[in-house]
Amino acid sequence: MSPAELHADSIVIDGLIIAKWSRELFADMRKGGLTAANCTVSVWEGFQATVDNIVASNQLIRDNADLVIPVRSTADIRRAKEQGKTGILYGFQNAHAFEDRIGYVEVFKQLGVGIVQLCYNTQNLVGTGCYERDGGLSGFGHEIVAEMNRVGVMCDLSHVGGKTSEEVILASNKPVCYSHCLPSGLKEHPRNKSDGELKFIADHGGFVGVTMFAPFLAKGIDSTIEDYAEAIEYVMNIVGEDAIGIGTDFTQGHGHDFFEWLTHDKGYARRLTNFGKIVNPLGIRTVGEFPNLTETLLKRGMPERTVRKVMGENWVRVLADVWGE
C-alpha cells in the first residue's frame, strides 16, 4: 500500500486543534483526510461564554454538514470515516467553564464535550497550570476529576503543572492524556514534558498526543516535518506504540490578537509567555498537508501497523475506554 493509500484507508485523528473555525478550515480538514479532531471551544471563557461558543459551533457544523459531523462517540468517528467527512469533537483547554459547579461537567458532556484540560497555564479552582507555582490538585479538583470519570469526559493535562498532573493521574480511574505536548528531552520548555512525566502517565494507562507547535520544538520556526516525526519517535520510545497519537495544536487562520489573548492570564491580565513568530513545520504547515505525516513516518521506517495506531487508532481505543463504550 502506498503512503497515500494508507493515509486514505486509516482513521486519522488530531487530538487538539484550536484553529479559526470556518468552512475553509473544514474543507482543508477533508483535504488532509482527517477523520476526527478534538476542537477547542473554551479556554478563558466562563460557563455562559462557552455555551455561546458551542451554540455558534453547532450552527457552523449544521451549515457545513457536507463536510463535517458532530462526534459524541467513537461510533460517530467511524461513521465520519465511512461518509468521507470529518468528525468534530468539542473540547476545553481549561476547566474554568465549570466555574464552581460540579454539575456543569455533566451539562457540558450532554452538549458534546468529550475532553477537558484541567488548567490552562495558570491556577484555577481545580489545580495549577505549567506557568505557575504548582499547588497540586485541589479538593474541588478531586471532585471534578471524579465527576469527569463518572460522565465520561477525558482529563487532559497538556498545559497543567507537574504536581497537579501527577495527582490527577493518580486520582483518575480512567485514562488521562497529554493531548498535545512535546518532550523536554528534545527542548527544555515549561510546556514540554520530561521523560519521567511521559513514562509516569503511560505506566498508569494514560495517553500522549504529540504536538508540532513550533515554539516547543528544538529548531523552532525552522523545524520541518522530519523534526516533528523525530519527536513522535522520541515519545514512542518512552510510552510505547499503544499510548501515543497526534495532537498538532493547529492554530490555522488565527492572527496576532488571538495569540495575545491566549498568552495573557485570563485572556487579559499578566503576560505569561510570548511565542514570537509562529510558523508550523515545513511539510505540515496546514491541516491539508496531514498526508505528508503518514508518508514521513513510513519513510523513516515505522511499520504500517504502527503508523495506523499513531495516526488515529490509539485515540479511538482510549476515547472508547474513557467514554464508557
MIKE-309117 format. One record per residue (C-alpha): x, y, z; residue in one letter; residue number from 1. Coordinates in nm, 4 decimals. Layout:
REM MIKE-309117
<X:X; Y:Y; Z:Z; residu:A; num:NUM>
...
//
This chain:
REM MIKE-309117
<X:0.0000; Y:0.0000; Z:0.0000; residu:M; num:1>
<X:0.1394; Y:0.3396; Z:-0.0963; residu:S; num:2>
<X:0.1644; Y:0.6159; Z:0.1687; residu:P; num:3>
<X:-0.1303; Y:0.7981; Z:0.0091; residu:A; num:4>
<X:-0.3390; Y:0.4798; Z:0.0070; residu:E; num:5>
<X:-0.2520; Y:0.4014; Z:0.3691; residu:L; num:6>
<X:-0.3469; Y:0.7536; Z:0.4772; residu:H; num:7>
<X:-0.6764; Y:0.7360; Z:0.2877; residu:A; num:8>
<X:-0.7538; Y:0.3966; Z:0.4432; residu:D; num:9>
<X:-0.6571; Y:0.4922; Z:0.8009; residu:S; num:10>
<X:-0.8587; Y:0.6565; Z:1.0758; residu:I; num:11>
<X:-0.6761; Y:0.9866; Z:1.1223; residu:V; num:12>
<X:-0.7381; Y:1.1800; Z:1.4443; residu:I; num:13>
<X:-0.5966; Y:1.5104; Z:1.5607; residu:D; num:14>
<X:-0.6100; Y:1.5265; Z:1.9398; residu:G; num:15>
<X:-0.6053; Y:1.9072; Z:1.9506; residu:L; num:16>
<X:-0.6960; Y:2.1778; Z:1.7012; residu:I; num:17>
<X:-0.7607; Y:2.5363; Z:1.8108; residu:I; num:18>
<X:-0.7879; Y:2.6857; Z:1.4628; residu:A; num:19>
<X:-1.0294; Y:2.9536; Z:1.3427; residu:K; num:20>
<X:-1.3476; Y:2.7620; Z:1.2650; residu:W; num:21>
<X:-1.4795; Y:2.8188; Z:0.9137; residu:S; num:22>
<X:-1.5894; Y:2.6338; Z:0.6033; residu:R; num:23>
<X:-1.2395; Y:2.6897; Z:0.4639; residu:E; num:24>
<X:-1.0895; Y:2.5057; Z:0.7601; residu:L; num:25>
<X:-1.3385; Y:2.2194; Z:0.7300; residu:F; num:26>
<X:-1.2528; Y:2.1883; Z:0.3596; residu:A; num:27>
<X:-0.8836; Y:2.1719; Z:0.4498; residu:D; num:28>
<X:-0.9600; Y:1.9009; Z:0.7052; residu:M; num:29>
<X:-1.1165; Y:1.6995; Z:0.4269; residu:R; num:30>
<X:-0.8171; Y:1.7671; Z:0.2010; residu:K; num:31>
<X:-0.5941; Y:1.6353; Z:0.4794; residu:G; num:32>
<X:-0.8002; Y:1.3198; Z:0.5200; residu:G; num:33>
<X:-0.8804; Y:1.3999; Z:0.8819; residu:L; num:34>
<X:-1.1357; Y:1.1575; Z:1.0279; residu:T; num:35>
<X:-1.1936; Y:1.3488; Z:1.3513; residu:A; num:36>
<X:-1.0463; Y:1.6208; Z:1.5707; residu:A; num:37>
<X:-1.0699; Y:1.7476; Z:1.9280; residu:N; num:38>
<X:-1.1709; Y:2.1085; Z:1.8621; residu:C; num:39>
<X:-1.1298; Y:2.3695; Z:2.1360; residu:T; num:40>
<X:-1.4459; Y:2.5599; Z:2.2320; residu:V; num:41>
<X:-1.3257; Y:2.7055; Z:2.5640; residu:S; num:42>
<X:-1.0009; Y:2.8480; Z:2.7035; residu:V; num:43>
<X:-1.0552; Y:3.1517; Z:2.9272; residu:W; num:44>
<X:-1.4334; Y:3.1668; Z:2.8885; residu:E; num:45>
<X:-1.6733; Y:3.1045; Z:3.1752; residu:G; num:46>
<X:-1.9921; Y:2.8987; Z:3.1585; residu:F; num:47>
<X:-2.2113; Y:3.1373; Z:2.9569; residu:Q; num:48>
<X:-1.9481; Y:3.2366; Z:2.7006; residu:A; num:49>
<X:-1.8575; Y:2.8708; Z:2.6489; residu:T; num:50>
<X:-2.2218; Y:2.7784; Z:2.5897; residu:V; num:51>
<X:-2.2355; Y:3.0630; Z:2.3361; residu:D; num:52>
<X:-1.9269; Y:2.9188; Z:2.1630; residu:N; num:53>
<X:-2.0960; Y:2.5777; Z:2.1442; residu:I; num:54>
<X:-2.4151; Y:2.7318; Z:2.0032; residu:V; num:55>
<X:-2.2122; Y:2.9035; Z:1.7290; residu:A; num:56>
<X:-2.0141; Y:2.5847; Z:1.6609; residu:S; num:57>
<X:-2.3323; Y:2.3759; Z:1.6375; residu:N; num:58>
<X:-2.4634; Y:2.6169; Z:1.3742; residu:Q; num:59>
<X:-2.1368; Y:2.6067; Z:1.1796; residu:L; num:60>
<X:-2.1441; Y:2.2248; Z:1.1775; residu:I; num:61>
<X:-2.5067; Y:2.2270; Z:1.0570; residu:R; num:62>
<X:-2.4224; Y:2.4767; Z:0.7834; residu:D; num:63>
<X:-2.1368; Y:2.2557; Z:0.6631; residu:N; num:64>
<X:-2.2949; Y:1.9134; Z:0.7022; residu:A; num:65>
<X:-2.1499; Y:1.8091; Z:0.3660; residu:D; num:66>
<X:-1.8014; Y:1.8273; Z:0.5238; residu:L; num:67>
<X:-1.8346; Y:1.7616; Z:0.8978; residu:V; num:68>
<X:-2.0454; Y:1.5796; Z:1.1564; residu:I; num:69>
<X:-2.0608; Y:1.6106; Z:1.5369; residu:P; num:70>
<X:-1.8863; Y:1.3439; Z:1.7466; residu:V; num:71>
<X:-2.0408; Y:1.2102; Z:2.0678; residu:R; num:72>
<X:-1.8997; Y:0.8556; Z:2.0460; residu:S; num:73>
<X:-1.6343; Y:0.6515; Z:1.8694; residu:T; num:74>
<X:-1.9174; Y:0.5141; Z:1.6526; residu:A; num:75>
<X:-1.9543; Y:0.8714; Z:1.5234; residu:D; num:76>
<X:-1.5815; Y:0.8746; Z:1.4400; residu:I; num:77>
<X:-1.6217; Y:0.5553; Z:1.2372; residu:R; num:78>
<X:-1.9351; Y:0.6988; Z:1.0734; residu:R; num:79>
<X:-1.7376; Y:1.0073; Z:0.9706; residu:A; num:80>
<X:-1.4810; Y:0.7783; Z:0.8089; residu:K; num:81>
<X:-1.7494; Y:0.5859; Z:0.6213; residu:E; num:82>
<X:-1.9151; Y:0.9066; Z:0.4982; residu:Q; num:83>
<X:-1.5929; Y:1.0778; Z:0.3932; residu:G; num:84>
<X:-1.6440; Y:1.3590; Z:0.6452; residu:K; num:85>
<X:-1.4547; Y:1.4931; Z:0.9467; residu:T; num:86>
<X:-1.5955; Y:1.4372; Z:1.2953; residu:G; num:87>
<X:-1.5902; Y:1.7390; Z:1.5268; residu:I; num:88>
<X:-1.5423; Y:1.6618; Z:1.8966; residu:L; num:89>
<X:-1.5737; Y:1.9533; Z:2.1374; residu:Y; num:90>
<X:-1.3008; Y:2.0012; Z:2.3941; residu:G; num:91>
<X:-1.1943; Y:2.2569; Z:2.6548; residu:F; num:92>
<X:-0.8408; Y:2.3763; Z:2.7254; residu:Q; num:93>
<X:-0.9402; Y:2.4926; Z:3.0734; residu:N; num:94>
<X:-1.1892; Y:2.3800; Z:3.3385; residu:A; num:95>
<X:-1.2775; Y:2.7460; Z:3.4002; residu:H; num:96>
<X:-1.6150; Y:2.6976; Z:3.2268; residu:A; num:97>
<X:-1.7185; Y:2.4581; Z:3.5055; residu:F; num:98>
<X:-1.6919; Y:2.7581; Z:3.7395; residu:E; num:99>
<X:-1.7657; Y:2.6268; Z:4.0904; residu:D; num:100>
<X:-2.0426; Y:2.3845; Z:3.9871; residu:R; num:101>
<X:-1.9646; Y:2.0126; Z:3.9699; residu:I; num:102>
<X:-2.2956; Y:1.9572; Z:3.7888; residu:G; num:103>
<X:-2.1761; Y:2.1630; Z:3.4924; residu:Y; num:104>
<X:-1.9441; Y:1.8745; Z:3.3967; residu:V; num:105>
<X:-2.2438; Y:1.6590; Z:3.3016; residu:E; num:106>
<X:-2.4192; Y:1.9524; Z:3.1332; residu:V; num:107>
<X:-2.1222; Y:2.0062; Z:2.9027; residu:F; num:108>
<X:-2.0917; Y:1.6317; Z:2.8395; residu:K; num:109>
<X:-2.4519; Y:1.6411; Z:2.7178; residu:Q; num:110>
<X:-2.3576; Y:1.9311; Z:2.4886; residu:L; num:111>
<X:-2.0891; Y:1.7178; Z:2.3220; residu:G; num:112>
<X:-1.7754; Y:1.7946; Z:2.5230; residu:V; num:113>
<X:-1.5583; Y:1.4824; Z:2.5434; residu:G; num:114>
<X:-1.2172; Y:1.6114; Z:2.6579; residu:I; num:115>
<X:-1.1339; Y:1.8821; Z:2.9129; residu:V; num:116>
<X:-0.7901; Y:2.0120; Z:3.0009; residu:Q; num:117>
<X:-0.7992; Y:2.0842; Z:3.3719; residu:L; num:118>
<X:-0.5916; Y:2.4051; Z:3.3686; residu:C; num:119>
<X:-0.4623; Y:2.6429; Z:3.1036; residu:Y; num:120>
<X:-0.1150; Y:2.7609; Z:3.2071; residu:N; num:121>
<X:-0.2225; Y:2.9172; Z:3.5401; residu:T; num:122>
<X:-0.4156; Y:2.8323; Z:3.8550; residu:Q; num:123>
<X:-0.7916; Y:2.7798; Z:3.8649; residu:N; num:124>
<X:-1.0279; Y:2.6190; Z:4.1154; residu:L; num:125>
<X:-0.9165; Y:2.2708; Z:4.0083; residu:V; num:126>
<X:-0.5371; Y:2.2943; Z:4.0127; residu:G; num:127>
<X:-0.2383; Y:2.4727; Z:3.8670; residu:T; num:128>
<X:-0.1055; Y:2.5258; Z:3.5144; residu:G; num:129>
<X:0.2533; Y:2.4910; Z:3.3955; residu:C; num:130>
<X:0.3488; Y:2.8613; Z:3.4170; residu:Y; num:131>
<X:0.2856; Y:2.8999; Z:3.7889; residu:E; num:132>
<X:0.3995; Y:2.7567; Z:4.1245; residu:R; num:133>
<X:0.2098; Y:2.4293; Z:4.1432; residu:D; num:134>
<X:-0.0118; Y:2.3724; Z:4.4473; residu:G; num:135>
<X:-0.1431; Y:2.0412; Z:4.3183; residu:G; num:136>
<X:-0.4972; Y:1.9154; Z:4.2639; residu:L; num:137>
<X:-0.7431; Y:2.0921; Z:4.4943; residu:S; num:138>
<X:-1.0139; Y:1.9175; Z:4.6936; residu:G; num:139>
<X:-1.2677; Y:2.0592; Z:4.4487; residu:F; num:140>
<X:-1.0407; Y:1.9356; Z:4.1699; residu:G; num:141>
<X:-1.0648; Y:1.5812; Z:4.3061; residu:H; num:142>
<X:-1.4448; Y:1.6108; Z:4.2845; residu:E; num:143>
<X:-1.4256; Y:1.7435; Z:3.9271; residu:I; num:144>
<X:-1.1986; Y:1.4547; Z:3.8206; residu:V; num:145>
<X:-1.4374; Y:1.2035; Z:3.9800; residu:A; num:146>
<X:-1.7324; Y:1.3596; Z:3.8004; residu:E; num:147>
<X:-1.5454; Y:1.3620; Z:3.4675; residu:M; num:148>
<X:-1.4741; Y:0.9916; Z:3.5202; residu:N; num:149>
<X:-1.8404; Y:0.9264; Z:3.6002; residu:R; num:150>
<X:-1.9926; Y:1.1012; Z:3.2991; residu:V; num:151>
<X:-1.7149; Y:1.0122; Z:3.0536; residu:G; num:152>
<X:-1.5039; Y:1.3216; Z:2.9878; residu:V; num:153>
<X:-1.1302; Y:1.2685; Z:2.9387; residu:M; num:154>
<X:-0.8903; Y:1.4605; Z:3.1635; residu:C; num:155>
<X:-0.6262; Y:1.6458; Z:2.9589; residu:D; num:156>
<X:-0.3058; Y:1.7653; Z:3.1292; residu:L; num:157>
<X:-0.1112; Y:1.9296; Z:2.8454; residu:S; num:158>
<X:-0.0885; Y:2.2813; Z:2.9962; residu:H; num:159>
<X:-0.1086; Y:2.1557; Z:3.3558; residu:V; num:160>
<X:0.1726; Y:2.1745; Z:3.6120; residu:G; num:161>
<X:0.3747; Y:1.8681; Z:3.7055; residu:G; num:162>
<X:0.2406; Y:1.8208; Z:4.0591; residu:K; num:163>
<X:-0.1232; Y:1.8732; Z:3.9598; residu:T; num:164>
<X:-0.0743; Y:1.6360; Z:3.6651; residu:S; num:165>
<X:0.0715; Y:1.3619; Z:3.8829; residu:E; num:166>
<X:-0.2145; Y:1.3920; Z:4.1309; residu:E; num:167>
<X:-0.4766; Y:1.3809; Z:3.8526; residu:V; num:168>
<X:-0.3127; Y:1.0706; Z:3.7035; residu:I; num:169>
<X:-0.3292; Y:0.9006; Z:4.0444; residu:L; num:170>
<X:-0.6833; Y:1.0228; Z:4.1228; residu:A; num:171>
<X:-0.8466; Y:0.9301; Z:3.7925; residu:S; num:172>
<X:-0.9928; Y:0.5825; Z:3.7467; residu:N; num:173>
<X:-0.9991; Y:0.6376; Z:3.3689; residu:K; num:174>
<X:-0.7064; Y:0.7013; Z:3.1327; residu:P; num:175>
<X:-0.5937; Y:1.0640; Z:3.1196; residu:V; num:176>
<X:-0.3889; Y:1.2348; Z:2.8489; residu:C; num:177>
<X:-0.1428; Y:1.4962; Z:2.7444; residu:Y; num:178>
<X:-0.3408; Y:1.5660; Z:2.4263; residu:S; num:179>
<X:-0.0731; Y:1.7937; Z:2.2784; residu:H; num:180>
<X:0.2774; Y:1.8012; Z:2.4196; residu:C; num:181>
<X:0.6440; Y:1.7631; Z:2.3272; residu:L; num:182>
<X:0.9338; Y:1.6077; Z:2.5195; residu:P; num:183>
<X:1.1661; Y:1.8283; Z:2.7227; residu:S; num:184>
<X:1.4342; Y:1.5755; Z:2.6277; residu:G; num:185>
<X:1.4469; Y:1.7485; Z:2.2882; residu:L; num:186>
<X:1.3851; Y:2.1035; Z:2.4167; residu:K; num:187>
<X:1.3568; Y:2.2402; Z:2.7680; residu:E; num:188>
<X:1.0346; Y:2.4435; Z:2.7960; residu:H; num:189>
<X:0.7673; Y:2.4846; Z:3.0676; residu:P; num:190>
<X:0.5092; Y:2.3327; Z:2.8311; residu:R; num:191>
<X:0.7181; Y:2.0257; Z:2.7460; residu:N; num:192>
<X:0.7104; Y:1.7030; Z:2.9473; residu:K; num:193>
<X:1.0109; Y:1.5242; Z:3.0951; residu:S; num:194>
<X:1.0925; Y:1.1633; Z:3.0166; residu:D; num:195>
<X:0.9812; Y:1.0789; Z:3.3697; residu:G; num:196>
<X:0.6460; Y:1.2541; Z:3.3272; residu:E; num:197>
<X:0.5854; Y:1.0797; Z:2.9943; residu:L; num:198>
<X:0.6706; Y:0.7405; Z:3.1449; residu:K; num:199>
<X:0.4517; Y:0.8073; Z:3.4504; residu:F; num:200>
<X:0.1365; Y:0.8814; Z:3.2515; residu:I; num:201>
<X:0.1921; Y:0.5797; Z:3.0255; residu:A; num:202>
<X:0.2655; Y:0.3481; Z:3.3190; residu:D; num:203>
<X:-0.0722; Y:0.4485; Z:3.4652; residu:H; num:204>
<X:-0.2678; Y:0.3719; Z:3.1487; residu:G; num:205>
<X:-0.2571; Y:0.7274; Z:3.0115; residu:G; num:206>
<X:-0.2057; Y:0.8640; Z:2.6650; residu:F; num:207>
<X:0.0221; Y:1.1138; Z:2.4906; residu:V; num:208>
<X:-0.0664; Y:1.3214; Z:2.1836; residu:G; num:209>
<X:0.2443; Y:1.4753; Z:2.0266; residu:V; num:210>
<X:0.2238; Y:1.8360; Z:1.9105; residu:T; num:211>
<X:0.4248; Y:2.0220; Z:1.6469; residu:M; num:212>
<X:0.3783; Y:2.3751; Z:1.7856; residu:F; num:213>
<X:0.6981; Y:2.5443; Z:1.6681; residu:A; num:214>
<X:0.7929; Y:2.7337; Z:1.9896; residu:P; num:215>
<X:0.8189; Y:2.3976; Z:2.1696; residu:F; num:216>
<X:1.0270; Y:2.2235; Z:1.9005; residu:L; num:217>
<X:1.4087; Y:2.2288; Z:1.9222; residu:A; num:218>
<X:1.4510; Y:2.4173; Z:1.5935; residu:K; num:219>
<X:1.1539; Y:2.6490; Z:1.6481; residu:G; num:220>
<X:1.0225; Y:2.8099; Z:1.3287; residu:I; num:221>
<X:1.2984; Y:2.6399; Z:1.1289; residu:D; num:222>
<X:1.1502; Y:2.2977; Z:1.2073; residu:S; num:223>
<X:1.0345; Y:2.0583; Z:0.9376; residu:T; num:224>
<X:0.8016; Y:1.7600; Z:0.9352; residu:I; num:225>
<X:1.1127; Y:1.5472; Z:0.9941; residu:E; num:226>
<X:1.1648; Y:1.7212; Z:1.3289; residu:D; num:227>
<X:0.8022; Y:1.6502; Z:1.4157; residu:Y; num:228>
<X:0.8456; Y:1.2836; Z:1.3227; residu:A; num:229>
<X:1.1609; Y:1.2718; Z:1.5390; residu:E; num:230>
<X:0.9594; Y:1.3993; Z:1.8363; residu:A; num:231>
<X:0.6917; Y:1.1348; Z:1.7764; residu:I; num:232>
<X:0.9582; Y:0.8633; Z:1.7680; residu:E; num:233>
<X:1.1224; Y:1.0016; Z:2.0846; residu:Y; num:234>
<X:0.7948; Y:0.9903; Z:2.2760; residu:V; num:235>
<X:0.7070; Y:0.6453; Z:2.1404; residu:M; num:236>
<X:1.0368; Y:0.5084; Z:2.2687; residu:N; num:237>
<X:0.9216; Y:0.6099; Z:2.6189; residu:I; num:238>
<X:0.5464; Y:0.5386; Z:2.6195; residu:V; num:239>
<X:0.5229; Y:0.2565; Z:2.3649; residu:G; num:240>
<X:0.3310; Y:0.2309; Z:2.0384; residu:E; num:241>
<X:-0.0126; Y:0.1899; Z:2.2008; residu:D; num:242>
<X:-0.0146; Y:0.5042; Z:2.4188; residu:A; num:243>
<X:0.0713; Y:0.7632; Z:2.1536; residu:I; num:244>
<X:-0.1169; Y:0.9693; Z:1.8975; residu:G; num:245>
<X:-0.1238; Y:1.3042; Z:1.7222; residu:I; num:246>
<X:-0.2262; Y:1.6382; Z:1.8753; residu:G; num:247>
<X:-0.0973; Y:1.9060; Z:1.6403; residu:T; num:248>
<X:-0.2261; Y:2.2213; Z:1.8169; residu:D; num:249>
<X:-0.3071; Y:2.3728; Z:1.4765; residu:F; num:250>
<X:-0.3922; Y:2.7441; Z:1.5138; residu:T; num:251>
<X:-0.4696; Y:2.7854; Z:1.1439; residu:Q; num:252>
<X:-0.6424; Y:3.1107; Z:1.0493; residu:G; num:253>
<X:-0.5771; Y:3.2997; Z:1.3732; residu:H; num:254>
<X:-0.3904; Y:3.6303; Z:1.3946; residu:G; num:255>
<X:-0.1966; Y:3.8408; Z:1.6448; residu:H; num:256>
<X:-0.4926; Y:3.9321; Z:1.8660; residu:D; num:257>
<X:-0.5799; Y:3.5677; Z:1.9258; residu:F; num:258>
<X:-0.2277; Y:3.4836; Z:2.0458; residu:F; num:259>
<X:-0.2259; Y:3.7910; Z:2.2701; residu:E; num:260>
<X:-0.5487; Y:3.6625; Z:2.4271; residu:W; num:261>
<X:-0.4020; Y:3.3138; Z:2.4748; residu:L; num:262>
<X:-0.0745; Y:3.4302; Z:2.6266; residu:T; num:263>
<X:-0.2208; Y:3.6583; Z:2.8953; residu:H; num:264>
<X:-0.3636; Y:3.5095; Z:3.2136; residu:D; num:265>
<X:-0.7452; Y:3.5040; Z:3.1939; residu:K; num:266>
<X:-0.7062; Y:3.6423; Z:2.8404; residu:G; num:267>
<X:-0.6210; Y:3.9951; Z:2.9568; residu:Y; num:268>
<X:-0.4100; Y:4.0030; Z:3.2754; residu:A; num:269>
<X:-0.0351; Y:3.9422; Z:3.3153; residu:R; num:270>
<X:0.1659; Y:3.8149; Z:3.0199; residu:R; num:271>
<X:0.2629; Y:3.4501; Z:3.0627; residu:L; num:272>
<X:0.4791; Y:3.3980; Z:2.7555; residu:T; num:273>
<X:0.5500; Y:3.5410; Z:2.4119; residu:N; num:274>
<X:0.5559; Y:3.2923; Z:2.1268; residu:F; num:275>
<X:0.7056; Y:3.5362; Z:1.8767; residu:G; num:276>
<X:0.6619; Y:3.4375; Z:1.5139; residu:K; num:277>
<X:0.4578; Y:3.1201; Z:1.4702; residu:I; num:278>
<X:0.5228; Y:2.9051; Z:1.1659; residu:V; num:279>
<X:0.4279; Y:2.5378; Z:1.1560; residu:N; num:280>
<X:0.6941; Y:2.2884; Z:1.0472; residu:P; num:281>
<X:0.7717; Y:2.2810; Z:0.6755; residu:L; num:282>
<X:0.5740; Y:1.9960; Z:0.5200; residu:G; num:283>
<X:0.2777; Y:2.0236; Z:0.7573; residu:I; num:284>
<X:0.2034; Y:2.3953; Z:0.7612; residu:R; num:285>
<X:-0.1707; Y:2.3369; Z:0.7156; residu:T; num:286>
<X:-0.4261; Y:2.0703; Z:0.8096; residu:V; num:287>
<X:-0.4495; Y:1.9846; Z:0.4406; residu:G; num:288>
<X:-0.0917; Y:1.8555; Z:0.4475; residu:E; num:289>
<X:-0.1699; Y:1.5794; Z:0.7002; residu:F; num:290>
<X:-0.0967; Y:1.3019; Z:0.4434; residu:P; num:291>
<X:0.2676; Y:1.4128; Z:0.4473; residu:N; num:292>
<X:0.2950; Y:1.2948; Z:0.8089; residu:L; num:293>
<X:0.1881; Y:0.9402; Z:0.7225; residu:T; num:294>
<X:0.4389; Y:0.9407; Z:0.4367; residu:E; num:295>
<X:0.7194; Y:1.0760; Z:0.6570; residu:T; num:296>
<X:0.6651; Y:0.8195; Z:0.9337; residu:L; num:297>
<X:0.6679; Y:0.5379; Z:0.6773; residu:L; num:298>
<X:0.9830; Y:0.6715; Z:0.5109; residu:K; num:299>
<X:1.1572; Y:0.6786; Z:0.8486; residu:R; num:300>
<X:1.0881; Y:0.3061; Z:0.8883; residu:G; num:301>
<X:0.7772; Y:0.2954; Z:1.1012; residu:M; num:302>
<X:0.5706; Y:-0.0174; Z:1.0153; residu:P; num:303>
<X:0.2275; Y:0.0333; Z:0.8546; residu:E; num:304>
<X:0.0516; Y:-0.1228; Z:1.1540; residu:R; num:305>
<X:0.2211; Y:0.1216; Z:1.3915; residu:T; num:306>
<X:0.1521; Y:0.4201; Z:1.1665; residu:V; num:307>
<X:-0.2200; Y:0.3345; Z:1.1740; residu:R; num:308>
<X:-0.2091; Y:0.3284; Z:1.5544; residu:K; num:309>
<X:-0.0268; Y:0.6604; Z:1.5826; residu:V; num:310>
<X:-0.2404; Y:0.8395; Z:1.3247; residu:M; num:311>
<X:-0.5692; Y:0.7552; Z:1.4942; residu:G; num:312>
<X:-0.6444; Y:0.4016; Z:1.6087; residu:E; num:313>
<X:-0.4902; Y:0.4567; Z:1.9524; residu:N; num:314>
<X:-0.7045; Y:0.7671; Z:2.0078; residu:W; num:315>
<X:-1.0197; Y:0.5703; Z:1.9178; residu:V; num:316>
<X:-0.9345; Y:0.2967; Z:2.1678; residu:R; num:317>
<X:-0.8578; Y:0.5277; Z:2.4608; residu:V; num:318>
<X:-1.1621; Y:0.7500; Z:2.3945; residu:L; num:319>
<X:-1.3879; Y:0.4428; Z:2.3890; residu:A; num:320>
<X:-1.2472; Y:0.3461; Z:2.7290; residu:D; num:321>
<X:-1.2958; Y:0.6919; Z:2.8825; residu:V; num:322>
<X:-1.6404; Y:0.7367; Z:2.7296; residu:W; num:323>
<X:-1.7562; Y:0.4013; Z:2.8729; residu:G; num:324>
<X:-1.8278; Y:0.2329; Z:2.5414; residu:E; num:325>
//
